[in-house]
Amino acid sequence: MKIRVCVLYVQGVGNKEWREFGRTEVIDNTLNPDFVRKFILDYFFEERENLRFDLYDVDSKSPNLSKHDFLGQVFCTLGEIVGSQGSRLEKPIVGIPGKKCGTIILTAEELNCCRDAVLMQFCANKLDKKDFFGKSDPFLVFYRSNEDGSFTICHKTEVVKNTLNPVWQAFKISVRALCNGDYDRTIKVEVYDWDRDGSHDFIGEFTTSYRELSRGQSQFNVYEVVNPKKKGKKKKYINSGTVTLLSFLVETEVSFLDYIKGGTQINFTVAIDFTASNGNPAQPTSLHYMNPYQLNAYGMALKAVGEIVQDYDSDKMFPALGFGAKLPPDGRISHEFALNGNPQNPYCDGIEGVMEAYYRSLKSVQLYGPTNFAPVINHVARYASSVKDGSQYFVLLIVTDGVISDMAQTKESIVNASKLPMSIIIVGVGPAEFDAMIELDGDDVRVSSRGKYAERDIVQFVPFRDYIDRSGNHILSMARLAKDVLAEIPEQFLSYMRARGIKPSPAPPPYTPPTHVLQTQI
């Protein structure tokens, strides 16, 4: 009798230890088990989640896996499953030398309750007057409750000045942020009177839940605002006013994963700074130093970001460019050259191919200058402008040591690129001041050129030095770096698709396993 079980392990980032996450049910009498039990994992585009699936032939009731026959295993990342067509990954089972162990089929689907967003609007009546001269300047603060009874802030409304009967603007919040998908979880709302010095006066509070709010505008959604201190002191105290829900509308957001499932490809391009300020690559002090024992800062940034993005690119062929060098044989200066030496086909095979081309070109080109970004941005923009239908999205990673020479042209390139399906990641390596890069990042002030502002924020800048792990754990440094530089990509991607009204393509139909005759082996 063949009895199967599949065990899922997840890997820690820093210590690389595998820990058991869960086991499927045990299925007997078949060589083609179709496991029903699902594993619910948190998915983050910007993190590399390594998974291992071990398969066993169960011989007894013992939970100890060493007591059962090992049938093989499969290693992959969560991004690999999600990034496969229709989020369905088929892989050979390995682990027993010289033996074909069959294949495993892994599918991923997004949990729906986490994708709804709610559009809500509130008003208040007869709030307590807190200001000596005027009325109050009220605003609301929303908190979701956590498993341990603590509260986490999840939304603040704007301040409505000088009124005891404010009407706040409607706001949108994800159901996940509001109640973590649990409709009966307590939501606490505090009402404050805004003060310029930041010492806002507490007016009162009330509690509700998603389920209660979802009844919409009704007598159930008029809340008494209560100040517990006042209630304890004054016998005649009733409340400090009321807050009323005016409207409640649920919208199902399309997610980044809907597009990936529908076949949108992420195209990843690398651009490396070969200017002389990096130092002579033969010297250990150089940022381009080829240390035989560990990656330099350029190599670490390439690998950290590339290893995550490659899961979303079906052919794993990446264009790799350099800028700021003199090229052989004639010593011409180039700000847009192919690292593999082939301008007609600058594609490298996987991140390993990019690393090889980078090391090879360090031996053949002469570091020079100046530091011009616009040519490589325009290079990727040319490709991005030819596919605006949502089937492809382009991510350009620029790794640089420094002070930018063509700021005006770069700003213009970014403003033009903000209309295209692309994002730009800049990793600054070395000790330079990166003030100009922070300006390009556009988080505080949107990038502009000749009076035109970027349509959306598409640049994310991080200084590499912030990610050097003090204990010398490079794996941890790289994981942190990837997390921060890639965290904004899904939102930038969605902002492009929404602005263009591009809906995700339908995913291929879900896989249904072929019906097998039960094979019994005694």
Sequence and secondary structure as in RCSB ss.txt:
>XXXX:A:sequence
MKIRVCVLYVQGVGNKEWREFGRTEVIDNTLNPDFVRKFILDYFFEERENLRFDLYDVDSKSPNLSKHDFLGQVF
CTLGEIVGSQGSRLEKPIVGIPGKKCGTIILTAEELNCCRDAVLMQFCANKLDKKDFFGKSDPFLVFYRSNEDGS
FTICHKTEVVKNTLNPVWQAFKISVRALCNGDYDRTIKVEVYDWDRDGSHDFIGEFTTSYRELSRGQSQFNVYEV
VNPKKKGKKKKYINSGTVTLLSFLVETEVSFLDYIKGGTQINFTVAIDFTASNGNPAQPTSLHYMNPYQLNAYGM
ALKAVGEIVQDYDSDKMFPALGFGAKLPPDGRISHEFALNGNPQNPYCDGIEGVMEAYYRSLKSVQLYGPTNFAP
VINHVARYASSVKDGSQYFVLLIVTDGVISDMAQTKESIVNASKLPMSIIIVGVGPAEFDAMIELDGDDVRVSSR
GKYAERDIVQFVPFRDYIDRSGNHILSMARLAKDVLAEIPEQFLSYMRARGIKPSPAPPPYTPPTHVLQTQI
>XXXX:A:secstr
  EEEEEEEEE SSS  EEEEEE   EES SS            TTS  EEEEEEEE  SS S GGGSEEEEEEE
EEHHHHHHSGGGEEEEE B STT    EEEEE    GGGSEEEEEEEEEES     SSS   EEEEEEEE TTS 
EEEEEE     S SS B   EEEEHHHHHTT TTSEEEEEEEE  TTS  EEEEEEEEEHHHHTT SSGGGEEE 
B HHHHHH TT   S EEEEEEEEEEE   HHHHHHTT EEEEEEEEE BGGG  TTSTTSTT   SSS  HHHH
HHHHHHHHHGGG SS EEEEEEESEEETTTTEEESSEETTS TT  EEEHHHHHHHHHHHHHHHSEEB     HH
HHHHHHHHHTT  SSSEEEEEEEEE S  S HHHHHHHHHHHTTSSEEEEEEE SS   HHHHHHH SSS  EET
TEE SS  EEEEEGGGG  TT  HHHHHHHHHHHHHTTHHHHHHHHHHHTT                     
